Amino acid sequence: MKLHLLDRSTKLSNASFSISNNCYPNFLKIWHYHPEFELVTILKSTGTRFIGDNIEQFNVGEIVLIGKNLPHMWLNDKEYFKEDSKLEAQAIAIHFNENFAGEIFFNMPEMNAIKKLFENAQYGVRFSGDLSLAIKRIKNLEDLKGFDKTISFLKILNLLANHQDYKLLSSMGFVNSFKKTGRTNLAEVYEYIIKNFKERITLEDVASIACMNPTAFSRVFKRVNRKTFSEYLNEVRIGYACKLLMEEKYSISEICFESGFNNISNFNRQFKKTKNYSPTEYIKAHLSGR
């Protein structure tokens, strides 16, 4: 599946954010990314949603926030592509730059919740539960102008930022295959993993980088990441493997070793454990709509 960079900049040439209410027989079948954030509200249709290496069913009423340069696609079910179909696919898409309100606006203490929302958006965020108020405000946004429109959009972001029922979609491994890890207390460890995940990495290696003994490092790493070091490393490797699978340039066995695994059976086992698909099933799921 070829990945496309889409240019959304023209829509933002005279506005801080753009709103599109798209209604077609089906959504565009293009696996793509762009440097703008995207907030998508599904009003009509069902199908399969692809966000990074996450594959899930989508339905009416869902809201998804996608961070910059995160590949994505909404693929409608097969009946939407039949010649005699009278079905419609409708969604409201809002595109905006991370600093649309200014370089320092979201660094204010009052904006902490929205800033955290933007950080989570790098993985893609799917909101669930009662979204009626958010959807109502998003629909009304089209009828507003100027100052009122901007204030209303900030209120929508704040509402979503404080919404407790959400899920992060793409894996850290996939995201890090597109960009370098940001600075954190474990920055040197993360950077070492991203640079060397294709090679053999031991707990002792990364504990030494963090200037800790292996036991202390394991405890701190699990507390910070909510997963063990080995789980994190496998997630990075599987995320990278997903990226290679979708590029369709290599065989599964080649991807196994290119991703840092030393045998195909362990690769298949870890892939199934992480993605709930075998590599072969994952390819079929991604390419079924071509």
C-alpha positions as CSV (number, residue, x, y, z in Angstrom):
1,M,0.0,0.0,0.0
2,K,1.7,3.2,-1.2
3,L,1.9,6.0,1.3
4,H,1.0,9.5,0.0
5,L,1.9,12.9,1.4
6,L,-1.2,15.2,1.0
7,D,-0.8,18.9,0.8
8,R,-3.4,20.6,3.1
9,S,-1.5,23.9,3.4
10,T,-3.7,25.8,0.9
11,K,-6.7,25.3,3.1
12,L,-4.9,27.0,5.9
13,S,-3.4,29.9,3.9
14,N,-6.1,32.4,5.2
15,A,-7.3,30.6,8.3
16,S,-5.9,29.0,11.5
17,F,-7.9,25.9,10.9
18,S,-10.2,24.5,8.1
19,I,-13.5,22.6,8.2
20,S,-14.7,20.2,5.5
21,N,-18.1,18.4,5.6
22,N,-17.5,15.6,3.1
23,C,-20.3,13.5,1.8
24,Y,-19.6,11.0,-0.9
25,P,-20.6,7.5,-2.0
26,N,-17.5,6.3,-0.1
27,F,-14.4,7.8,1.5
28,L,-11.2,8.3,-0.5
29,K,-9.1,5.1,-0.5
30,I,-5.7,6.7,0.0
31,W,-3.3,5.7,2.7
32,H,-1.8,9.2,3.5
33,Y,-0.3,11.6,6.0
34,H,0.2,15.3,6.3
35,P,1.9,17.7,8.8
36,E,-1.4,19.1,10.0
37,F,-3.5,17.6,12.8
38,E,-6.9,16.2,11.8
39,L,-10.0,15.9,13.9
40,V,-12.5,13.5,12.2
41,T,-16.2,13.0,13.1
42,I,-18.0,10.2,11.3
43,L,-21.6,11.1,10.6
44,K,-22.5,8.3,8.1
45,S,-21.1,4.9,7.0
46,T,-19.1,2.1,8.4
47,G,-15.9,0.3,7.5
48,T,-12.3,-0.2,8.6
49,R,-10.1,2.6,10.1
50,F,-6.3,2.5,9.7
51,I,-4.3,4.7,12.0
52,G,-0.6,3.9,11.9
53,D,-0.4,0.2,12.6
54,N,-3.9,0.1,14.2
55,I,-6.7,-1.5,12.3
56,E,-10.3,-1.3,13.7
57,Q,-13.9,-1.2,12.6
58,F,-15.3,2.4,12.6
59,N,-19.0,3.3,13.0
60,V,-21.2,6.4,13.0
61,G,-20.6,8.8,15.9
62,E,-17.0,8.3,16.5
63,I,-14.4,11.1,16.8
64,V,-10.7,10.6,16.1
65,L,-7.9,13.0,16.5
66,I,-4.8,12.3,14.3
67,G,-1.4,13.9,15.0
68,K,0.9,15.3,12.4
69,N,2.5,13.0,9.9
70,L,0.6,9.9,11.2
71,P,-0.5,7.7,8.3
72,H,-4.3,7.1,8.2
73,M,-7.2,6.0,6.0
74,W,-10.9,5.3,6.4
75,L,-11.9,2.4,4.2
76,N,-15.6,1.8,3.7
77,D,-17.2,-1.6,3.7
78,K,-17.5,-3.3,0.3
79,E,-21.1,-2.5,-0.3
80,Y,-20.2,1.2,-0.5
81,F,-18.2,0.5,-3.7
82,K,-21.0,-1.3,-5.6
83,E,-22.2,0.5,-8.7
84,D,-25.8,0.5,-7.7
85,S,-25.1,1.5,-4.1
86,K,-27.2,4.4,-2.7
87,L,-25.2,4.5,0.5
88,E,-23.3,7.6,1.7
89,A,-20.2,8.2,3.6
90,Q,-20.1,11.5,5.5
91,A,-17.6,13.0,7.9
92,I,-16.5,16.4,9.2
93,A,-12.8,16.9,9.0
94,I,-11.0,19.7,10.8
95,H,-7.4,20.4,9.9
96,F,-5.1,22.6,11.9
97,N,-1.4,23.2,12.8
98,E,-0.2,22.4,16.2
99,N,0.6,26.0,17.0
100,F,-2.5,27.5,15.2
101,A,-3.1,29.7,18.3
102,G,0.5,30.9,18.5
103,E,3.9,29.4,19.5
104,I,3.4,29.8,23.3
105,F,-0.4,29.7,23.7
106,F,-0.7,26.0,24.6
107,N,2.3,26.3,27.0
108,M,0.1,28.3,29.4
109,P,-0.9,26.3,32.6
110,E,-4.6,26.7,31.7
111,M,-3.9,24.8,28.4
112,N,-2.2,21.7,30.0
113,A,-5.1,19.4,29.2
114,I,-5.1,20.4,25.5
115,K,-1.3,20.2,25.3
116,K,-1.6,16.6,26.7
117,L,-4.2,15.9,24.1
118,F,-1.9,17.0,21.3
119,E,0.9,14.8,22.7
120,N,-1.5,11.8,22.6
121,A,-2.5,12.7,19.1
122,Q,0.8,11.4,17.8
123,Y,-0.6,7.9,18.3
124,G,-4.1,8.8,17.1
125,V,-6.9,9.1,19.7
126,R,-10.4,7.5,19.4
127,F,-13.0,9.0,21.7
128,S,-15.9,6.8,22.9
129,G,-18.9,7.1,25.2
130,D,-21.3,10.1,25.2
131,L,-20.0,12.4,22.5
132,S,-23.3,14.1,21.7
133,L,-22.2,17.6,23.0
134,A,-18.9,17.4,21.1
135,I,-20.6,16.3,17.9
136,K,-23.2,19.1,18.3
137,R,-20.5,21.7,18.7
138,I,-18.5,20.4,15.8
139,K,-21.5,20.6,13.5
140,N,-22.3,24.1,14.7
141,L,-18.7,25.2,14.0
142,E,-19.4,25.5,10.3
143,D,-21.9,28.3,10.9
144,L,-19.6,30.5,12.9
145,K,-17.0,33.0,11.8
146,G,-14.0,34.9,13.1
147,F,-13.5,35.1,16.8
148,D,-16.6,33.1,17.7
149,K,-15.4,30.2,15.5
150,T,-12.0,30.1,17.0
151,I,-13.3,30.2,20.6
152,S,-15.8,27.5,19.8
153,F,-13.0,25.3,18.4
154,L,-10.9,25.8,21.5
155,K,-13.9,24.8,23.6
156,I,-14.2,21.6,21.5
157,L,-10.6,20.8,22.0
158,N,-10.9,21.4,25.8
159,L,-14.0,19.2,25.9
160,L,-12.2,16.3,24.2
161,A,-9.1,16.9,26.3
162,N,-11.1,16.3,29.5
163,H,-13.1,13.4,28.0
164,Q,-12.2,10.3,30.0
165,D,-13.3,7.6,27.6
166,Y,-10.6,7.4,24.9
167,K,-8.1,5.0,23.4
168,L,-4.6,5.6,21.9
169,L,-4.5,3.7,18.6
170,S,-1.1,3.4,16.9
171,S,1.9,1.7,18.7
172,M,4.9,3.6,19.9
173,G,7.0,1.4,17.7
174,F,5.2,2.5,14.5
175,V,5.2,6.2,15.5
176,N,8.9,6.1,16.3
177,S,9.6,4.6,12.9
178,F,8.5,7.9,11.4
179,K,10.1,10.3,13.9
180,K,12.7,10.5,16.6
181,T,11.7,10.1,20.3
182,G,11.2,13.3,22.2
183,R,13.3,14.2,25.3
184,T,12.3,12.5,28.5
185,N,14.0,11.3,31.6
186,L,14.8,8.1,29.8
187,A,15.6,9.9,26.5
188,E,19.0,8.2,26.1
189,V,17.5,4.8,26.6
190,Y,14.7,5.4,24.1
191,E,17.2,6.8,21.5
192,Y,19.4,3.8,22.0
193,I,16.5,1.5,21.4
194,I,15.3,3.3,18.3
195,K,18.8,3.4,16.8
196,N,19.6,-0.3,17.7
197,F,16.4,-2.2,17.8
198,K,17.4,-4.3,14.8
199,E,20.3,-5.6,16.8
200,R,20.4,-7.7,20.0
201,I,19.7,-5.5,23.0
202,T,19.8,-6.8,26.6
203,L,18.4,-5.4,29.8
204,E,21.9,-4.9,31.0
205,D,22.7,-2.8,28.0
206,V,19.9,-0.3,28.6
207,A,20.2,-0.3,32.4
208,S,23.9,0.7,32.0
209,I,22.9,3.6,29.7
210,A,20.4,4.7,32.4
211,C,23.1,4.4,35.1
212,M,21.0,1.9,37.1
213,N,21.3,-1.8,38.0
214,P,18.9,-4.0,35.9
215,T,16.4,-4.6,38.8
216,A,16.0,-0.9,39.5
217,F,15.8,0.0,35.8
218,S,13.1,-2.6,35.2
219,R,11.0,-1.2,38.0
220,V,11.4,2.4,36.8
221,F,10.8,1.5,33.2
222,K,7.6,-0.4,33.9
223,R,6.3,2.4,36.1
224,V,6.9,5.0,33.4
225,N,5.8,3.0,30.4
226,R,3.3,0.6,31.9
227,K,5.0,-2.3,30.2
228,T,8.2,-4.2,30.7
229,F,11.4,-3.4,28.8
230,S,11.0,-6.5,26.6
231,E,7.4,-5.7,25.8
232,Y,8.4,-2.2,24.8
233,L,11.3,-3.5,22.6
234,N,9.0,-6.0,20.9
235,E,6.4,-3.2,20.3
236,V,9.1,-1.1,18.6
237,R,10.1,-4.0,16.4
238,I,6.6,-5.0,15.5
239,G,5.7,-1.4,14.8
240,Y,8.6,-1.2,12.4
241,A,7.6,-4.5,10.9
242,C,4.1,-3.2,10.2
243,K,5.6,-0.3,8.4
244,L,7.6,-2.6,6.2
245,L,4.6,-4.9,5.6
246,M,2.5,-2.0,4.3
247,E,5.3,-1.0,1.9
248,E,5.1,-4.4,0.2
249,K,8.8,-4.4,-0.7
250,Y,9.9,-7.4,1.4
251,S,8.8,-10.9,2.3
252,I,7.6,-11.8,5.8
253,S,10.8,-13.7,6.5
254,E,13.0,-10.7,5.4
255,I,10.9,-8.4,7.6
256,C,11.3,-10.7,10.5
257,F,15.1,-10.3,10.5
258,E,15.1,-6.7,9.4
259,S,12.9,-5.8,12.4
260,G,15.3,-7.4,14.9
261,F,13.9,-10.9,15.5
262,N,16.2,-13.8,15.1
263,N,13.7,-16.5,14.1
264,I,10.4,-16.5,12.2
265,S,8.4,-18.5,14.9
266,N,9.2,-15.9,17.6
267,F,8.4,-13.1,15.1
268,N,5.0,-14.6,14.3
269,R,4.2,-15.3,18.0
270,Q,5.1,-11.7,19.0
271,F,3.3,-10.2,16.1
272,K,0.1,-12.1,16.9
273,K,0.4,-11.2,20.6
274,T,0.9,-7.4,19.8
275,K,-1.5,-6.9,16.9
276,N,-4.0,-9.8,17.3
277,Y,-3.2,-10.7,13.6
278,S,-0.6,-12.9,12.1
279,P,1.7,-11.1,9.6
280,T,-0.2,-12.7,6.7
281,E,-3.6,-11.7,8.2
282,Y,-2.3,-8.2,8.8
283,I,-1.4,-7.8,5.1
284,K,-4.8,-9.1,4.0
285,A,-6.6,-6.7,6.4
286,H,-4.6,-3.7,5.1
287,L,-4.9,-4.6,1.4
288,S,-8.4,-6.0,1.3
289,G,-9.9,-2.8,-0.2
290,R,-7.4,-2.3,-3.0
